[in-house]
Every structure is written in structure tokens, then in C-alpha cells.
């Protein structure tokens, strides 16, 4: 039986300084054991949603349930089961070993072996002060620490910012290697190519609304990507490139295809209703 | 969530202590060496005149440095990036609050007393070797120690609350806030006297006739001290309660 790790219903949220609310009647359900990619424009509410899930921002109305807890209560047991890797990171002036010694014991399932393995994969030194590491190395260390906590929910905000190309590959490898059905990852990013082939569900958010939340499998069976010399009239979304046009179309072949997240994102922003109706049809067909 | 699990509280305290070891250690070492230097210079100059040097040094080590330490106690919570790390650590708010309070008030006090005793012994040993003279050691029941202790714990509560409320310039901002509150209270008291005892009031700050001996003049100095101590203790507890509310409010700054 699949359990939901996140259940949001009718959530309202707005910052005090803003007049208009950011989230209005926000609903979201996320099952356990998923790697969910969270995409959205700047100011769409991605980071706020992540903070709300981590118990750093509290909804003003509605129900917010994460791992069976109300995040706003900030219960220590909940905090020990969630790990947040924020976009802008801060590390104390400690070596990796001292950091782990100080904070690892706060997470009941902390796996020292896993930490050692990931740190070795990332080629991170354990004896140097974390503050002397590069930004990418600091991020890799916190990523390794987050994986080693074995927290049920690992929330990452722009985790690949500041990582070099091999670093991004190592990041993907680490997540894939240490993913399990008991854990869920939510990755918010603007670097859609970093998520390609990594995530199993996509959530697209704009203006505080979830425009799309769908599994990659369903997207692959509903949509397909093509290249064309001419701009087609019937495409869902078209992106001009040097070689011609990259097109997002309805997949009528019935065969699963690779989904281009960049095209999907463009389509979700420009034609959200059409995309939702297409996916709704596929869902009905699957049910039938 | 305000639970208090002893094991988690102990971890919080241990981590808070470890985070401050370097800062406190270097400051202690610098003060220790500086104190030894001052002591030996002054011992040589005039023993009688500087007989109260240890008293002054203890007050300096406890009050200004203790308050400075308390003012920095919540800096990680106000750090733009560090606050995510602080807020996501699996402690309850009560555990965070108590851990920082215990570290900056009773532990700091005990630490200062222990280090100062060691300093006195070292300073006397050194001055005996160099000059053949020593100074009397500070006793725990001396008036200096008692007054410094009372001042430290009273001001600590204010600075501790200020450290939660203000993200930077904690000491000046706390002092300014306390000053403004004191002025406001004085004005309120003055207005109240004018309203309730108009016969005694002339201009804003003067009396027409002497105020008769009342309750305060009749009580003995000992009773007066008990009353003042009780009021000060209650005021400190109230300020700490305000600090606790401010800490809870900090976590809920964008919420309900």
C-alpha cells in the first residue's frame, strides 16, 4: 500500500510584506518513495513551498501534513526525519569529522558508513575545516550528510547550483544509488537538465499555483519530443534552436518517449489547461 | 513544540558548549595573560593602592565579558544562511532556549569563578616570585562578588532577550531599548503622581510640600533588601519569559 508523505489541502499562505497571498487553496499529495522535481519561475513559490514542508513557514489556513506531522509544530521527531539542503548554505568552522560528531547523533538513523562512501565518491576531505572548502564542496558535503541522515524526506533547493559538471554527475549518481522506497527526495531547481532521467514525478508551480504534478511515466506516454525544420501548427510547444525546432507533441504512438523538461515547462506555463486535459484523458484511458 | 527530553537537552548543551569553546578559550587566555601583566606591574608600583585590583578584575571578567558573551549567544539564529541550519536541528524550542540560557548564565558564571580563582593563585605565585608580595584572594561572600553576581544575572536576562530580538548591535540596541522603557516608565510614574497626589505637586519635577514618611521609610534595610531582591528576581524571570515568547515568535515569523 502506498502511503503519502505529503498531504496539503486548502493551504493559504502569504508573506506579511506582500498584499496578495502567495498560495491560495493549494492542494498537493505526494506518495512515499518518489524523487520529485519541482520546477517554476522566479518568485513562483518554490522555496516557500519547500520551507512550508520543512516547518520553516507556517500556512495561515488549510491542512499541511508531512510524514504524519504538522510541520508548523516543529516537533523534534519530525525535524529528525526531514533534511533540508537550502539554496544558500552555511557551514560552521569545523572539519567534516567534527561536524558529523556534533550533529550526526541528532538523527536516529544516521549511517556513518553511507557518509564515508558518499564522501569518498565526492572526493571530499574529512580533516579540513568546512569553511575552507569551495562552495561546490560544501554543498557536496551537506548533500552527503543529508543522505547519511537517512531522513524520510530530503528537500533540496537548487542543489546543483555551484557544482561543476563532474559534480553534477556525482550528485545524480549519489541520489540514484541511495534512493529507496522508504525515502523521498524533493528537488527544486532551474537547471532542468540536471533532473533529466533522475526524477519520477514533476511538479510545476507558477504564481503560487501547481500547474502540473504528474509522474514522468504518464508524461512519457502522453507527450513526445520531435525535431522539425518548419514550425508546425499543431505542436503543444515549440522551441527554436540552431538546428530547427524542438517540438512537444501529443504522443499518439503509444510508446513511451523521453520527456524534455524544458519543453514541458514551457508548455505548462503557456497552455496549462490543455496539458491538464491531455493528461486527464490519458489517466481515463489507463483507468479504462 | 516545547518538550524537554533530557538526552536531547544534554546534546544541545554539549553542542552549544563545543561551538563556543574556541571563542571563550582564546578570550580567557588573552585576559589571563593581560591580567598577570597588569597585576605584576601594579604590585611593583604600589601594593596598598592596588589592593582591590582582583575585585575590579573579577567584575570586568564577569559583567562586561559575560554580557558580551550573552549578546552573541543567538548569532547563528540571525545569520541569513545559518538560520536554516539552526532551525532545522531536531531540538524543541524549550531545549534550545534552556541550553543557551544555561550556557551563558550559570555555566559562564561558574566558569568565570573557576578561572578567576586559578588566575588569582597564578598571579599571586608570580608576584611573590618577582616581588615577594601577594594580594588577598577574593572571597565568595565578599560584597564585590555578591554585587557583581546580582548585576550580572539581572543584566544577563535583558541582554539574553535582546540577543533573541535583535540580529546585530545587540548590546547598544538593548541598552537603548531599556533606556527608552525606563524613561517611559518614569514619565508614567510622574504623571500618575500628578494625577493621584496633586496636592504635593508643583511643577513637573518638584514637590509643594514634603512627602510624609510612608511604607518605604518605615521598613528596615534588611527587609528592604529582601523586597528589592525579590522584585529584581521577579523582573528577571519576567524578562526571560518575554525572551522565550520572542524566540517562539521568531520561529513563527511568517505564520499565524
HADDOCK unambig.tbl for C-alpha pairs under 7 A between the chains (distance, minus, plus):
assign (segid A and resid 15 and name CA) (segid B and resid 254 and name CA) 6.15 0.50 0.50
assign (segid A and resid 16 and name CA) (segid B and resid 254 and name CA) 6.83 0.50 0.50
assign (segid A and resid 57 and name CA) (segid B and resid 254 and name CA) 5.81 0.50 0.50
assign (segid A and resid 57 and name CA) (segid B and resid 255 and name CA) 6.06 0.50 0.50
assign (segid A and resid 58 and name CA) (segid B and resid 252 and name CA) 6.91 0.50 0.50
assign (segid A and resid 58 and name CA) (segid B and resid 254 and name CA) 6.46 0.50 0.50
assign (segid A and resid 58 and name CA) (segid B and resid 255 and name CA) 4.39 0.50 0.50
assign (segid A and resid 58 and name CA) (segid B and resid 256 and name CA) 6.91 0.50 0.50
assign (segid A and resid 59 and name CA) (segid B and resid 255 and name CA) 6.10 0.50 0.50
assign (segid A and resid 60 and name CA) (segid B and resid 255 and name CA) 6.03 0.50 0.50
assign (segid A and resid 60 and name CA) (segid B and resid 256 and name CA) 5.63 0.50 0.50
assign (segid A and resid 73 and name CA) (segid B and resid 1 and name CA) 5.42 0.50 0.50
assign (segid A and resid 74 and name CA) (segid B and resid 1 and name CA) 5.88 0.50 0.50
assign (segid A and resid 75 and name CA) (segid B and resid 1 and name CA) 5.27 0.50 0.50
assign (segid A and resid 75 and name CA) (segid B and resid 92 and name CA) 6.50 0.50 0.50
assign (segid A and resid 76 and name CA) (segid B and resid 90 and name CA) 4.42 0.50 0.50
assign (segid A and resid 76 and name CA) (segid B and resid 91 and name CA) 5.03 0.50 0.50
assign (segid A and resid 76 and name CA) (segid B and resid 92 and name CA) 5.59 0.50 0.50
assign (segid A and resid 77 and name CA) (segid B and resid 90 and name CA) 6.83 0.50 0.50
assign (segid A and resid 79 and name CA) (segid B and resid 88 and name CA) 6.13 0.50 0.50
assign (segid A and resid 79 and name CA) (segid B and resid 89 and name CA) 6.63 0.50 0.50
assign (segid A and resid 79 and name CA) (segid B and resid 90 and name CA) 4.77 0.50 0.50
assign (segid A and resid 80 and name CA) (segid B and resid 90 and name CA) 5.09 0.50 0.50
assign (segid A and resid 88 and name CA) (segid B and resid 81 and name CA) 6.11 0.50 0.50
assign (segid A and resid 89 and name CA) (segid B and resid 81 and name CA) 5.85 0.50 0.50
assign (segid A and resid 90 and name CA) (segid B and resid 81 and name CA) 5.44 0.50 0.50
assign (segid A and resid 90 and name CA) (segid B and resid 82 and name CA) 5.22 0.50 0.50
assign (segid A and resid 102 and name CA) (segid B and resid 15 and name CA) 6.22 0.50 0.50
assign (segid A and resid 106 and name CA) (segid B and resid 90 and name CA) 6.50 0.50 0.50
